[in-house]
Amino acid sequence: MPEASVKSSGSVVVRMFGALHSLRRSRGLPATVELELPPEGRTAQQIAEELELPLERIEAVFINHRTYDLDHRIRPGDRLAFVPPGVPGPHRFCLGIHPANRKSRGGEGS
């Protein structure tokens, strides 16, 4: 099981949904990737830029099942997903993206 320990200690799995998924596929790129990160991590914005995702097409960043801003630091072992605009109304509230690109909506006040 050495591969699992390397995976959780130095990399992050990144998923792209909706139009971001389609954008990656149209470029002949996978919509799910695994990236190596330094121990101090990187911001979601840095990762989006590395993946050549247009920042204006990212409405929400899910990190470990919570919603954060693009400036949130991603650490090795985290699970990250980029979500474009267009999530229907009731789902926006349930997912915590109703006020898009604001401070963490998953942990505040809970």
SEMARLO-329260 format. One record per residue (C-alpha): x, y, z. Coordinates in nm, 2 decimals, always signed. Layout:
# SEMARLO-329260
+--------+--------+--------+
:     px :     py :     pz :
+--------+--------+--------+
:      X :      Y :      Z :
...
+--------+--------+--------+
END
This chain:
# SEMARLO-329260
+--------+--------+--------+
:     px :     py :     pz :
+--------+--------+--------+
:  +0.00 :  +0.00 :  +0.00 :
:  +0.29 :  +0.25 :  -0.05 :
:  +0.09 :  +0.41 :  -0.34 :
:  -0.20 :  +0.51 :  -0.10 :
:  +0.04 :  +0.68 :  +0.15 :
:  +0.21 :  +0.87 :  -0.13 :
:  -0.13 :  +0.97 :  -0.27 :
:  -0.25 :  +1.11 :  +0.06 :
:  +0.07 :  +1.28 :  +0.15 :
:  +0.17 :  +1.46 :  -0.17 :
:  -0.12 :  +1.49 :  -0.41 :
:  -0.47 :  +1.61 :  -0.45 :
:  -0.74 :  +1.48 :  -0.68 :
:  -0.91 :  +1.76 :  -0.88 :
:  -1.25 :  +1.73 :  -1.05 :
:  -1.42 :  +1.97 :  -1.29 :
:  -1.79 :  +1.98 :  -1.33 :
:  -2.04 :  +2.11 :  -1.59 :
:  -1.90 :  +2.35 :  -1.85 :
:  -1.55 :  +2.32 :  -1.69 :
:  -1.57 :  +1.94 :  -1.75 :
:  -1.67 :  +2.01 :  -2.11 :
:  -1.40 :  +2.26 :  -2.16 :
:  -1.13 :  +2.02 :  -2.05 :
:  -1.27 :  +1.74 :  -2.26 :
:  -1.29 :  +1.97 :  -2.57 :
:  -0.91 :  +2.03 :  -2.52 :
:  -0.85 :  +1.66 :  -2.51 :
:  -0.77 :  +1.67 :  -2.14 :
:  -0.92 :  +1.47 :  -1.85 :
:  -1.19 :  +1.62 :  -1.63 :
:  -1.04 :  +1.46 :  -1.33 :
:  -0.66 :  +1.49 :  -1.25 :
:  -0.42 :  +1.41 :  -0.97 :
:  -0.17 :  +1.68 :  -0.90 :
:  +0.14 :  +1.67 :  -0.68 :
:  +0.15 :  +1.95 :  -0.42 :
:  +0.42 :  +2.08 :  -0.19 :
:  +0.36 :  +2.02 :  +0.19 :
:  +0.25 :  +2.38 :  +0.23 :
:  -0.01 :  +2.34 :  -0.04 :
:  -0.13 :  +2.59 :  -0.30 :
:  -0.44 :  +2.80 :  -0.34 :
:  -0.74 :  +2.69 :  -0.54 :
:  -0.67 :  +2.98 :  -0.78 :
:  -0.31 :  +2.86 :  -0.84 :
:  -0.44 :  +2.52 :  -0.92 :
:  -0.71 :  +2.65 :  -1.15 :
:  -0.45 :  +2.86 :  -1.34 :
:  -0.22 :  +2.56 :  -1.37 :
:  -0.51 :  +2.37 :  -1.52 :
:  -0.58 :  +2.67 :  -1.75 :
:  -0.94 :  +2.70 :  -1.62 :
:  -1.09 :  +3.05 :  -1.68 :
:  -1.14 :  +3.20 :  -1.34 :
:  -1.45 :  +3.39 :  -1.45 :
:  -1.61 :  +3.05 :  -1.52 :
:  -1.56 :  +2.92 :  -1.17 :
:  -1.84 :  +2.99 :  -0.93 :
:  -1.77 :  +2.75 :  -0.65 :
:  -1.47 :  +2.56 :  -0.52 :
:  -1.55 :  +2.25 :  -0.31 :
:  -1.28 :  +2.13 :  -0.08 :
:  -1.35 :  +1.83 :  +0.13 :
:  -1.73 :  +1.87 :  +0.08 :
:  -1.73 :  +2.24 :  +0.18 :
:  -1.74 :  +2.56 :  -0.03 :
:  -1.46 :  +2.81 :  -0.03 :
:  -1.31 :  +3.10 :  -0.22 :
:  -1.04 :  +3.06 :  -0.48 :
:  -0.78 :  +3.19 :  -0.23 :
:  -0.83 :  +2.89 :  +0.01 :
:  -0.52 :  +2.68 :  +0.05 :
:  -0.54 :  +2.32 :  -0.08 :
:  -0.32 :  +2.07 :  +0.11 :
:  -0.20 :  +1.73 :  +0.00 :
:  -0.47 :  +1.47 :  +0.05 :
:  -0.76 :  +1.72 :  +0.01 :
:  -1.04 :  +1.66 :  -0.24 :
:  -1.10 :  +1.95 :  -0.47 :
:  -1.37 :  +2.03 :  -0.73 :
:  -1.43 :  +2.33 :  -0.95 :
:  -1.80 :  +2.41 :  -1.03 :
:  -1.91 :  +2.66 :  -1.29 :
:  -2.21 :  +2.89 :  -1.27 :
:  -2.55 :  +2.73 :  -1.35 :
:  -2.63 :  +2.51 :  -1.05 :
:  -3.01 :  +2.54 :  -1.01 :
:  -3.16 :  +2.75 :  -0.73 :
:  -3.25 :  +2.50 :  -0.46 :
:  -2.93 :  +2.31 :  -0.51 :
:  -2.72 :  +2.63 :  -0.47 :
:  -2.86 :  +2.67 :  -0.12 :
:  -2.80 :  +2.30 :  -0.02 :
:  -2.45 :  +2.31 :  -0.16 :
:  -2.36 :  +2.64 :  +0.00 :
:  -2.29 :  +2.83 :  -0.32 :
:  -2.59 :  +3.07 :  -0.31 :
:  -2.36 :  +3.37 :  -0.23 :
:  -2.09 :  +3.25 :  -0.47 :
:  -1.72 :  +3.32 :  -0.41 :
:  -1.75 :  +3.44 :  -0.06 :
:  -1.58 :  +3.31 :  +0.26 :
:  -1.62 :  +2.95 :  +0.36 :
:  -1.98 :  +2.86 :  +0.38 :
:  -1.93 :  +2.51 :  +0.51 :
:  -1.78 :  +2.58 :  +0.84 :
:  -1.90 :  +2.92 :  +0.95 :
:  -2.16 :  +2.93 :  +1.22 :
:  -2.17 :  +2.56 :  +1.26 :
+--------+--------+--------+
END
